[in-house]
Every structure is written in structure tokens, then in C-alpha cells.
């Protein structure tokens, strides 16, 4: 693969402006992410939402509810919140179910329209705009998006995930069945805390208030389906038991409860387009029937799924599978020294500084990035983000270091370093779509001056 790199330097347009400037005629929205041990995905989830530009609205805030997390989810969000004022973190000490976390989000949200999305999905550019513009119609109370799994469709469980979401898409176009990403008017004070299907419970409440629900197929999110038969049945079992509970307690039936509608959705779905498709479709139907039977058993026995065990195979970081749909970018960071006369410090100090710079970059990019160190004080990172978002992320990192985020300056006037950053954006085909090296506040002669040899060696040892 040949990549052309334009090494002309220019000042970055990172002046702190938000993508969504306030406008009296636009609809503001609060985005909520309910997360339980989502350290692998939370940074990517946030980074696909905040840069989105809305012509008919704006994102006022993004609230993450970390519910009983025992991993680094809250730490990662807190780091992002320091750089991005729109991000707010709510820590729920004990895990009490997703509906309980949603109620905390609803209570804290300030905007007239709320949007909820899972921590384990990626939101495509333009999705939030496609959803929010539906609220120009005062009769619309809730909007749902179009989920596309990233599983490998050449394997059985990948095929099953794609088939179910294709059927969901076809059925929702006829009778809205909303999930994975939903937005709604801020008119519901809370959800029943014992529900295990929060979107359907919310859809029931919105409908009972007299509003219409709308399925927006242009609002695309990427998710990951279960990777084992056991996980597939567990997930489908919980969902069906939850649907039965909503039908009984709230008097609302999800459109997927209708066998007749499901049968119509099969037409043109490709479920019987080949011998393999027929075989795998029949196996998927058998698994779904088994899961529904078990879900009905749970419902009869009054077994609640509102605090469920996460499906581990759906929690592999989503960017790994979505990289084919998302446009990846390469960030090339170069450590630039401005005070070479102050470089007379020992190897221990060099290693400490280099290690902190590398750790800062890795933490800022999140676990979905691939970071490597080259000679000459260069750090290369591959992130699943288009060019515009990559520029924003890189700008925050450069600005953060310039603002003294690492507190590298000691009382004796120790070494001062800054970062230059190059960005290469790739097209879907893997060829370079655009590329330039851009630096904040640097003169052309500064880039490439590098560090003292000892600092270069320290950076290599800090990997």
C-alpha cells in the first residue's frame, strides 16, 4: 500500500470551537451512554458522537452513567471529560440494572430531546442529525435507528446476527420497533426499574402519551452480535422474556411479537437465496424458537432479567469489526524540544518523561487504537476514525500537552517538550485519501529537530 504524505506545515484549526454552535432555531439534545465495564469500547463510542455536525440541532451534553463498573470505564470517561466540557460522568456505585442507570440519565439531562446509545456500538457520521430532525414534527415522540452488525457473515453466528437485524430493519419500516440507538422527547420522568427491554418500555410510555414513534433507517449504528450459540440463546431469551413482561405490565406489544409480521419481513430478506442460506436460516429459526420458549418459561416463573449478566462475546471492542465500515486514520506524533540547552538531565529523567508522554497519548486515544514507537522521537497511532475526527482528537492531545497536562516542568526549569502531529486519512479501499502533517504553534524548522539521543532511547524503552 502506497501512502503519500504531504509534509507541508500549517497551523491547526483547533481553536476550541464546538462542532455544534448554539442556534435558537435548532433542537438541543442530551446524549446518554449507560455503561457497565465498557473500557474496551467507551472511548470509541464517545469519539464517534461528539464530532457529529447537526444542521437541525446540537449536542449540548454527553452523559455517561458508569453503573457498578469494576474496570477503567469511569477513569477513561473522566479523562475525556477534562478535555471536553460537554462530557459528564455519573458514577452509580452499585449495578442496579440498565433501567436504573437510564433513570439517572433522564434525571440529569437538561435538553428537550434525549438520545440513548449503547457503549458497545459505534455511531456513523450523520446518524444523530438524521434522528433529531424528525422532532421538527411535533407529533413525533421517539425515533429509533438502524443497527448493522459487524460480525463475519460467512460464519453461522455472524449470518444469524445479520439475518435478525435485516428482519428487524424490514419489520421496523412497517411497524416501528426501536432499539440500539433511540431518541425521545424529555417527557418521561422514569422507566420501570424492573424492565430488561428499556427501549420497548420507553416506546410504550411515549405511545401512551399520544406521540408517534418513527424508525429512521438513515440513522446507522454498528453493533456486534453474540459469538457463541450459548450467548445467542441467552440474549434472545432475555429479550423475549422482557417483551412478555412489557405486554403484561404496560399493555404494549413490540411488533416483533407478531409472527405474521415476522413472516412478511422474511420476503426479500435473502434468507432463502442459497442452499447455505436456507440451512443457516432454519438453524437460526430453531435457536430463536428455543430462546423464546426459555423466555416464556422465565416469564411464567417470574424470573427477572433486569440486572443481566453481560454477553461477553458482544463486548469485544466494536472498532475491530467496524473498521471496514469506518474510515481509519493514522496519527504521527513527533516529540519536539524547544529548549535544547536544558537537555542536560539523566537517563532516569529522560525515561520518566518519555514514558509519561507515551502513556498520555495511549490513554487519550483509548484501547481501540494501535500505538507503536519509532526512532527519532516518533509515535504512530492507528485509530478507527475519519480525518475530521482524527484532527479533533489529535488537536486535543497536542493542546493538552501544551497546557501542561503532564506537569513536565519541574521547579528547576527542567526540559520543555511539545508535540507535532501528522494525520493521514484512508479511504475504504485502504489508499490514502488525504494526508498532511500539521502542527500547533510550530515553525517549519522545528519539526524533525528531534530530541537528545538519550531521550530517544528512553522513549524506545518506555514502550
N, C-alpha and C positions, 0 to 999 in steps of 0.2 A: 504494500500500500504506500503510495507516494503522497506526502503531505507537504504543501508549500507553506512556508512560514514567512510572513512579512514582518521584518524586524524594525520597521519604522516606529518611532516612539511618539506617543501623543498623550496628552493629559486625559485621564479617565473622567467620564461624565458622572462621577459618583459624588453628587453634591447633597445626598441625603434626601432628595425628593422622593416621595412615595409614588408608586405607580397609579394610585387612585386619588387624585386631588378632590377635595370636597366640592360638592356641587349641590346647590339647593334643589335641583330638579332630579337628582338621582336617588336611588334607593340604597340605603346603607344596610349592611348585613354583618352579623357576627358569626364567625365560623367556630364550630366546636369539634374537638377531637377527643374522644374517650379512649384512654389507653391503659392497658394492663401489660406490663413487661414487654414494651414495644421498642426496645433500644435499637433493634436492627432496622426498623422502618420509620421511626418518628421523624428523624431529620429530613428524610426524603419526602415524607408526607407534607411537612411544613413547607419545604422548599419548592414544592410544585403548586402551592396555594398562594403564598404571599406575592409572587411576582405577577400574578394574573391581572391583566388590564380589563376594566369593566367600563363599557360605554354607557350602560344604563344603571350603574350602581357603583358602590365602592365597598371595600372590605375595611370596616372600622377596627375590628379586633379579631384575633385568633386565640381562642381559649382552649388550653389542653387540660383535661382533668386526668391526672395520674392516679388511678384507683388501686390502692394497695400494691403498688409496684415494689418489687424487690430487686430490680436491676437498675440500670443507669438512665432509665427513661426520664425521670424528673430532672436529673443532673443535665442531660443533653438539652432539654427544653429550657431550663434556667439559663444555660449558656447562650442559647439563641435569643432569649428574652432580653439579655443585657445589650444585644446589638440591635434588636428590632423592637421598638416600643409598642407595636401592635400586638405582640405575643404576651399572653398572660398564662400563668401556671396556677392551677388549683390542685393541691395535694389532698387526696382522700386517704387517710391513714389505713383504713381497713377496706378491703374489697367487699362491696355490698351489692354487686350486680350492675350491669350496664345502665339499666333504667335509673338507678340511684345516682350514677355519675351524670347522666343526662339531666336529671333534675337540678343538680348543682350548676350545670352549664346554663340551663334556662333561667335559673335564679340570678346568675351573674351577668348574663348577656344584656346589652344596652340597646341593641338595634331593633328596628321594627320587623326585620326579616332575619331568621336564624337558619344556619346551614350546618348540617352534621355530616361528617365523613369519617370513615374508619381510619385508624392509624396504620392499617396494613394495606392501604390502597394508594395508588398514585393518580392524581387528578390531571387530566390533559388540559393543555392551554385552551382557553375559551369555554371551558365547562361551566365555571361559575357565572360567567356572563350569560350563557345560554339558559341557565336556570333562573337567575334573578330577573331577567327581562320579562318572564311570564307574570310577575307580580304587578306589571303595568295594568293588568286586568284585575279589577277589584273583586271579582268573583272567585279568583284563584287563591286557594289557601295553602296548597302544598304541591311541591314539584319534586319528581324523582329523576335520577339519571340512568344512564345506560352502562352497565358493567360488562367488561370484556376480560375474561381470564387470560393469564399469561402462561398457563400450563401447556406442555407439549401435546398437541392434538394427535400426534402419531402414536401416542401411548393410550391405553384404555382409559385410565382415570382422567387424563387430560381431555380425551374425547368426551367423556361424561360431563366434565365441567363445562366445556364449550357447548355441548348439546343443551344442558339445563339453562344456561344463560341465553342461548339463542331462542329457546322456547319462552323464556321469561320476557325477552325483548318483543317477540311476536305477540304474546298474550297481553303485555302491558300496553301495546299500541291500541288494543281493542278495549281493555278494561284496566286502567292504571293499577299496577302492583309495584309499589315503590320500595327501593332498598339500596344499600351500599353507600349512596350519597343522596340526601334529601334536604330540601329547604322548605321552610314553612313560616307563616306569619306568627309573630310573637303574641299569640292569643291563648296559648295553652299553658296553664300555671305549672302543671307537672304531669308525669306519666304514672300509671300504676307501677309500684316498685317491684311487683312480683311477675312482670311480663318478661318473657325471654325473646320476644319479637318486637322490639321497640318501634320499628318503622310502621308496622301494621297497627299497633296500639295507637300511635300518633295519627295515622291515617284515619282510624276510626273516630278519634276525637275531633279532628279537623272537619271530617264529613258531617258529623253530628252538629257542628256549629253552623252548617249551611254552606260551607265553601266547597268549591270544586277541587279535585286533585288532577294533576297533569303529569304525564310521562313525557320527558324531554329526551328523545334519542340522540340529540347532538351533544348532550352533556355526558361525556365519556370519562369513565374511571377504569383503571386496571386493577384487578384483584388476582388472588391465587386460590385455586380450588384445592380440596384435600388431596393428599398424595398417597394415601393408603385406603383400602376398602373399609377398614375399621373406622378411620376418621370420616370418610364419606358418610357412612351409616350414622355415626354419632351426630354429625352436623345436621343431616336431614331429619333425623329423629327429633332432635331438639326443636327444630323449626316447625315441624308439623304439630308437635305437642303444644307449642306456643300458639299456633293458629287456632287449634281447637279451643284453647283457653280463652282467646280473644273473642271467638264466636259466641262462647257461652257467657262470658262476663260483660262484654261490651256490645254484644249484638251485631257484630260486624264480621263478614266473611271475606277473606282475601280471595281475589279472583283465581288464584292457583288451587283453591279448594274445589273448583268446578271441573270435573272430569271431561265434560263436554267441551269446555273452552280449551283445556289442555289438548284434547283430540284435534281441535281445529288448528291449534298452534303447530302441530306436527306437519301440517301440509306446507310443503315448500321449505322445510327446515333442513333438508339434506339428510334426515335421519335414516332414510332407506335408499340412498343413492348408490350404494355398492354392497357387495356381499359382506365385507368387513363392517360397513356402517350398520347393516341390518343386525349382524351378530352383536356388535357392541351396543347398539340401541336397545336390543332385547335384554342384554345384561344390565344396562343402566335402569331400565324399567323394573327389572326384578329387584335391584338394590333399593330403588325408590319405594317399591311396594313393601319391602321388608322394613325399611326405615319408618314408613307411615304406620305399619302395624305396631311396631315398637313404640312409636309416638302416641298412638291411641291407647296402648297399654299404660303408658306413663300418665296420660290424662285421666284415665279411669281410676288409676291408683293414686291420683292427686299428687304425683311427683312433680315438684317444681324444678325448672331448669334456669331460673332467673340468675343464679350465680353458677355459670357453667365452666367446666374445665376447657381451657383454650385448645383449639385444634392445632397441634404443633406444626403439622406439615403445611398449614396455610401461613405460618409466621416466618418462613424463610424470606429473607429480605426481597421485597417485591421488585426492586430495581433490577435484580438479576434476571428475572423473566421478562420484565418490561423493556429491557434495553433495546430490543428490536423495534419497539413502538416509539420509545423516547429517543431524542437526538442527543448523543453523548458529546461531551466536551472535554478537552484536555487543558488543565491549568499548569503553567510552567512558572513556578516561583523561583526567584533568584535573590539570594541574600546579598544586599548591597551595603557596604560600610562607608560611612561619611567621615569618620574620624580615625584615619589610619594611624595617626600619631598616638592614639590611645590603645593600640593593639598589644602593648607590652604586658600581657597578662598570661597566667599559666595555663597549662593544658586542662586542668580541672575546671577552671572558669570557662574555658572555651567549650568544653564538652557540655557543661551545665547550660550554657546559653543556647548552643545548637540543639540540645535535646528539648529545651522548652519551646523553641521555635517550631520544631517538628511536631511536638505534642499539640501545640496550639493549632497548627494547620489541620492535623488529623481530627481533633475534637471539633473544630469549626465545620469541617466537611461532613462529619458523621461517618457511621460504619459502612455506608454503601459506596464509599469512594475507594479507589485503589491508589495508594500513595507509595512512591518509590523515591529514593535519593540517588542523585548522580554526583559526579565530581564537580568541583568548581562552585560549591555552594548552591546547587540547583536541586529543587524538589519538584517532582512531576506528579500530578494527581489526575486521574480519570474519574469524572463524575457523570451520572445519568441525568444530564440537564441540557437544554438548548442554550445557544450562545447568550441570549439576553439574560437568562437566569444565571448562567456561569459568570457573566460580568458582574452581576449584583453580588453574588457570593464572594467572588474574588475581591471586589471592592471593599466589602465588609471586613475581610481578613486583613487587607492592607491597611485600611483605616484603623482597625483595632490595634494593630501593632504600632502604628504611628502615634496612637493616643496613649501608648504605654500600657497596653493590656497585660504585658508580661512583666512589667516593672523591672526592665533590664538595667536601668540606670542606677548604679549604686551611689552611695554618699561621696565617693571619691571621684566621681565623674568618669565612671567606667565606660566600656565600649557602647557605642550607639549604632544600631543597625536598622535598616529598613528593607522592605520587600519590594521588588519589581515583579510584575506578573504578566505572563503571556497567556493568551487564550486562543485555542484552536477549536472550532466547532465543526462537527462532522455531519454529513448528510446521512440518510438512512442506508445508502449503499456503502458507507464507510469511507467515502472520499472526502477530502477537505472541502467544506462548503465555504468557509471563510476563516481567516486567521490573522491575528496581529498581536504584536507584543505591545502592551500598554502599561504605563507606569504612572503612579500618582506622585506628582511633585518631583520628578527626576529629569535631569538633563541628559541628552543622548550620551555624553561621555561617562555618565555614572553607571549605566547599565553594563554589566560584564566586568567591572573592575574587580569584583570578587572579594574574598576575604583572605586573611593571612592563611598560610598553609596549615597552621595548627588548627584553625577553626574549621577548615575544610576536612581535615582528618577527624575532628571531633564530630562533625555532622555525620560522617560515614559511620562512626562508632555509635551514634545515637539511634540508629535505625532499630 
